[in-house]
Amino acid sequence: MSTDFETFFSAYRDLRLSAFDNMKLIAAVLADAAEPYECVEADLHDEDNPQLQQAGYFVRWQEMWLFCGVSNDYHAQITLFTQIERINRASIKVKVVPIMTMQQISFMCVESAHFDHC
C-alpha cells in the first residue's frame, strides 16, 4: 500500500504547504483518480507527553492515514502516518474540503512558492 502512496504523491513530497492546503491537494489528487477517501480532523497525543493533544488534519485513504500537518501548521509535508495509536478516535471530525481541479492545485503551489520567497 505504501507504494500506492508513493505513486500518487511522489510529485508533491517536497512541497511544504499549510496543513489545510495539503488536505485540499490530497483530496484533489484522489478525486482526480476517482479514489474514495475521507478528510478528517483529529487530536493527536504528544509522543513525549500523552496528556498533551494537538489537532491535526488527515486523509483516510484505502487503509492508510495520510498526515497533512497539525491544524496551525503553515509549512507542513504530506506523510504516511503510521502511529495510529496516537490518534484520539473520539475526537475525529469529518471535514468537507472543496475539490479543486489539478490546475487550481498548480496555481496554489505556485502561490505558496512565491509567498515563501518574498
Backbone as numpy.savetxt, mean C-alpha at the origin, in Angstrom:
# Nx Ny Nz CAx CAy CAz Cx Cy Cz
3.63 -17.17 -4.58 2.83 -15.96 -4.58 3.67 -14.70 -4.58
4.81 -14.72 -3.90 5.63 -13.52 -3.89 6.14 -13.20 -5.29
6.22 -14.21 -6.16 6.63 -13.93 -7.53 5.55 -13.12 -8.23
4.27 -13.37 -7.89 3.19 -12.54 -8.43 3.38 -11.09 -7.99
3.76 -10.90 -6.74 4.02 -9.56 -6.21 5.12 -8.89 -7.03
6.20 -9.61 -7.27 7.32 -9.06 -8.05 6.88 -8.76 -9.48
6.09 -9.64 -10.07 5.63 -9.44 -11.44 4.80 -8.18 -11.57
3.86 -7.98 -10.65 2.95 -6.85 -10.73 3.60 -5.53 -10.31
4.50 -5.56 -9.33 4.94 -4.32 -8.70 6.43 -4.01 -8.81
7.17 -4.78 -9.58 8.61 -4.52 -9.69 8.90 -3.12 -10.25
8.06 -2.64 -11.14 8.27 -1.31 -11.73 8.07 -0.19 -10.71
7.40 -0.49 -9.60 7.06 0.54 -8.62 7.82 0.39 -7.31
8.72 -0.57 -7.22 9.41 -0.86 -5.95 10.31 0.27 -5.48
10.84 1.06 -6.39 11.75 2.14 -6.00 11.02 3.46 -5.71
9.72 3.49 -5.98 8.95 4.71 -5.72 8.75 4.92 -4.22
8.70 6.16 -3.83 8.39 6.53 -2.45 7.26 7.54 -2.52
6.05 7.07 -2.25 4.86 7.92 -2.27 4.25 7.95 -0.89
3.21 8.75 -0.72 2.49 8.71 0.54 1.82 7.35 0.66
1.51 6.94 1.87 0.88 5.63 2.09 -0.43 5.52 1.33
-1.24 6.59 1.34 -2.52 6.54 0.63 -2.30 6.50 -0.88
-1.31 7.23 -1.39 -1.00 7.17 -2.82 -0.52 5.77 -3.22
0.25 5.13 -2.35 0.67 3.75 -2.61 -0.55 2.85 -2.72
-1.54 3.06 -1.86 -2.75 2.26 -1.90 -3.50 2.49 -3.21
-3.56 3.75 -3.66 -4.21 4.07 -4.94 -3.45 3.43 -6.10
-2.13 3.44 -6.04 -1.32 2.83 -7.09 -1.58 1.33 -7.17
-1.57 0.65 -6.03 -1.81 -0.80 -6.01 -3.20 -1.10 -6.53
-4.19 -0.33 -6.10 -5.56 -0.54 -6.56 -5.65 -0.37 -8.07
-4.97 0.62 -8.63 -5.00 0.86 -10.08 -4.37 -0.29 -10.84
-3.21 -0.75 -10.36 -2.51 -1.86 -11.04 -3.37 -3.12 -11.01
-3.94 -3.44 -9.85 -4.75 -4.65 -9.73 -6.07 -4.54 -10.49
-6.68 -3.36 -10.46 -7.92 -3.16 -11.22 -7.65 -3.28 -12.71
-6.53 -2.73 -13.17 -6.16 -2.80 -14.58 -5.96 -4.25 -15.02
-5.51 -5.10 -14.10 -5.28 -6.52 -14.40 -6.51 -7.38 -14.06
-7.61 -6.73 -13.65 -8.85 -7.42 -13.27 -8.62 -8.42 -12.14
-7.76 -8.04 -11.20 -7.46 -8.86 -10.02 -8.32 -8.39 -8.85
-8.95 -9.30 -8.12 -9.72 -8.89 -6.94 -8.78 -8.50 -5.78
-9.16 -7.48 -5.03 -8.35 -6.99 -3.92 -9.27 -6.25 -2.95
-8.72 -5.89 -1.79 -9.46 -5.10 -0.81 -8.48 -4.14 -0.13
-8.82 -2.86 -0.11 -8.01 -1.85 0.57 -8.51 -1.71 2.00
-7.58 -1.70 2.95 -7.97 -1.59 4.36 -7.01 -0.70 5.12
-7.51 -0.19 6.23 -6.68 0.49 7.22 -6.76 -0.36 8.48
-5.63 -0.54 9.14 -5.61 -1.36 10.35 -4.50 -0.88 11.28
-4.69 -1.12 12.55 -3.67 -0.78 13.54 -2.60 -1.86 13.57
-1.35 -1.41 13.66 -0.20 -2.30 13.76 0.40 -2.20 15.15
0.69 -3.33 15.74 1.41 -3.34 17.02 2.88 -3.06 16.74
3.48 -2.21 17.55 4.90 -1.91 17.44 5.70 -3.17 17.79
6.74 -3.45 17.02 7.56 -4.65 17.25 8.22 -4.64 18.63
8.70 -3.47 19.06 9.41 -3.37 20.32 8.49 -3.19 21.52
7.35 -2.56 21.31 6.40 -2.31 22.40 4.99 -2.64 21.92
4.50 -3.86 22.19 3.18 -4.28 21.69 2.02 -3.41 22.18
2.24 -2.59 23.20 1.18 -1.71 23.69 0.95 -0.53 22.73
1.98 -0.17 21.98 1.86 0.93 21.02 1.28 0.42 19.71
0.39 1.21 19.14 -0.20 0.86 17.85 -0.13 2.06 16.93
-0.01 1.77 15.65 0.05 2.82 14.63 -0.83 2.37 13.46
-1.64 3.28 12.93 -2.51 2.94 11.81 -1.71 2.81 10.54
-2.02 1.80 9.75 -1.35 1.59 8.48 -2.34 1.25 7.39
-1.92 1.45 6.15 -2.74 1.11 4.99 -2.21 -0.17 4.37
-3.13 -1.04 4.00 -2.81 -2.33 3.38 -3.74 -2.58 2.21
-3.28 -3.44 1.31 -4.15 -3.99 0.28 -4.05 -5.51 0.42
-5.20 -6.13 0.63 -5.25 -7.59 0.69 -5.51 -8.10 -0.73
-4.58 -8.93 -1.19 -4.65 -9.43 -2.56 -4.19 -10.87 -2.55
-4.97 -11.72 -3.21 -4.75 -13.16 -3.14 -4.71 -13.51 -1.66
-3.67 -14.11 -1.17 -3.57 -14.37 0.27 -2.44 -13.55 0.87
-2.14 -12.43 0.23 -1.04 -11.57 0.67 -1.57 -10.26 1.23
-0.75 -9.66 2.07 -1.00 -8.31 2.59 0.10 -7.42 2.02
-0.28 -6.43 1.24 0.67 -5.47 0.70 0.63 -4.24 1.58
1.77 -3.87 2.13 1.86 -2.75 3.05 2.16 -1.48 2.27
1.31 -0.48 2.46 1.45 0.80 1.75 2.17 1.84 2.58
2.23 1.63 3.89 2.87 2.56 4.80 1.93 2.92 5.94
2.49 3.55 6.97 1.65 4.03 8.07 0.87 5.23 7.56
-0.28 5.47 8.16 -1.23 6.44 7.60 -0.68 7.85 7.44
0.30 8.25 8.24 0.84 9.60 8.10 2.16 9.64 7.34
2.52 8.54 6.70 3.79 8.48 5.96 3.63 9.12 4.59
4.55 10.00 4.24 4.50 10.67 2.94 5.61 10.18 2.01
6.41 9.21 2.46 7.56 8.75 1.68 7.76 7.26 1.93
6.74 6.47 1.60 6.74 5.04 1.92 6.98 4.18 0.69
7.46 2.99 0.94 7.69 2.01 -0.12 6.64 0.91 -0.01
6.20 0.40 -1.14 5.28 -0.74 -1.16 6.08 -1.99 -0.81
5.59 -2.75 0.17 6.28 -3.98 0.56 5.26 -5.10 0.76
5.75 -6.29 0.66 4.97 -7.47 0.96 5.05 -7.66 2.48
3.91 -7.61 3.16 3.89 -7.65 4.63 3.74 -9.09 5.09
4.68 -9.56 5.86 4.66 -10.96 6.30 4.42 -11.12 7.79
4.45 -10.04 8.55 4.25 -10.12 10.00 2.77 -9.89 10.34
1.92 -10.76 9.83 0.48 -10.62 9.96 0.05 -10.56 11.42
0.77 -11.21 12.29 0.43 -11.22 13.72 0.49 -9.83 14.34
1.17 -8.89 13.71 1.24 -7.51 14.22 -0.01 -6.70 13.93
-0.89 -7.21 13.07 -2.10 -6.49 12.69 -3.19 -6.75 13.72
-3.76 -5.68 14.23 -4.90 -5.78 15.15 -6.14 -6.04 14.30
-6.58 -7.28 14.24 -7.68 -7.68 13.35 -8.98 -6.93 13.68
-9.18 -6.59 14.94 -10.41 -5.89 15.35 -10.46 -4.46 14.80
-9.31 -3.91 14.43 -9.25 -2.52 13.97 -9.41 -2.37 12.46
-9.51 -3.46 11.73 -9.55 -3.40 10.26 -10.79 -2.66 9.78
-10.54 -1.65 8.92 -11.62 -0.89 8.28 -11.39 -0.90 6.78
-12.41 -1.28 6.03 -12.30 -1.26 4.58 -12.30 0.19 4.11
-11.40 0.50 3.20 -11.27 1.86 2.64 -11.72 1.84 1.18
-12.50 2.84 0.81 -12.89 3.00 -0.58 -11.85 3.91 -1.23
-11.18 3.37 -2.22 -10.09 4.09 -2.89 -10.52 4.38 -4.33
-10.35 5.62 -4.78 -10.70 5.91 -6.18 -9.79 5.12 -7.12
-10.41 4.51 -8.12 -9.63 3.74 -9.10 -9.14 4.70 -10.18
-7.84 4.82 -10.25 -7.21 5.70 -11.22 -6.78 4.89 -12.45
-6.72 5.57 -13.58 -6.18 4.92 -14.77 -4.66 4.86 -14.62
-4.03 4.04 -15.43 -2.58 3.95 -15.38 -1.94 5.27 -15.82
-2.60 6.02 -16.68 -2.08 7.33 -17.07 -2.12 8.29 -15.87
-3.20 8.24 -15.10 -3.28 9.08 -13.90 -2.21 8.68 -12.89
-1.94 7.39 -12.79 -0.87 6.92 -11.89 0.47 7.49 -12.36
0.71 7.49 -13.65 1.96 8.07 -14.17 2.09 9.53 -13.80
1.00 10.29 -13.95 1.03 11.70 -13.58 1.29 11.87 -12.09
0.65 11.02 -11.27 0.84 11.11 -9.82 2.31 10.85 -9.46
2.92 9.89 -10.11 4.33 9.59 -9.84 5.24 10.72 -10.29
4.94 11.34 -11.41 5.73 12.48 -11.89 5.59 13.65 -10.93
4.37 13.92 -10.48 4.15 15.01 -9.52 4.93 14.76 -8.24
4.91 13.52 -7.78 5.63 13.19 -6.55 7.13 13.37 -6.73
7.66 12.92 -7.86 9.10 13.07 -8.13 9.49 14.53 -8.22
8.63 15.34 -8.84 8.90 16.76 -8.95 8.88 17.43 -7.57
7.90 17.08 -6.75 7.77 17.65 -5.41 8.99 17.29 -4.56
9.46 16.05 -4.68 10.60 15.60 -3.88 11.88 16.34 -4.22
11.97 16.87 -5.43 13.21 17.54 -5.82 13.13 19.05 -5.77
12.00 19.59 -5.39 11.87 21.05 -5.32 12.39 21.59 -4.00
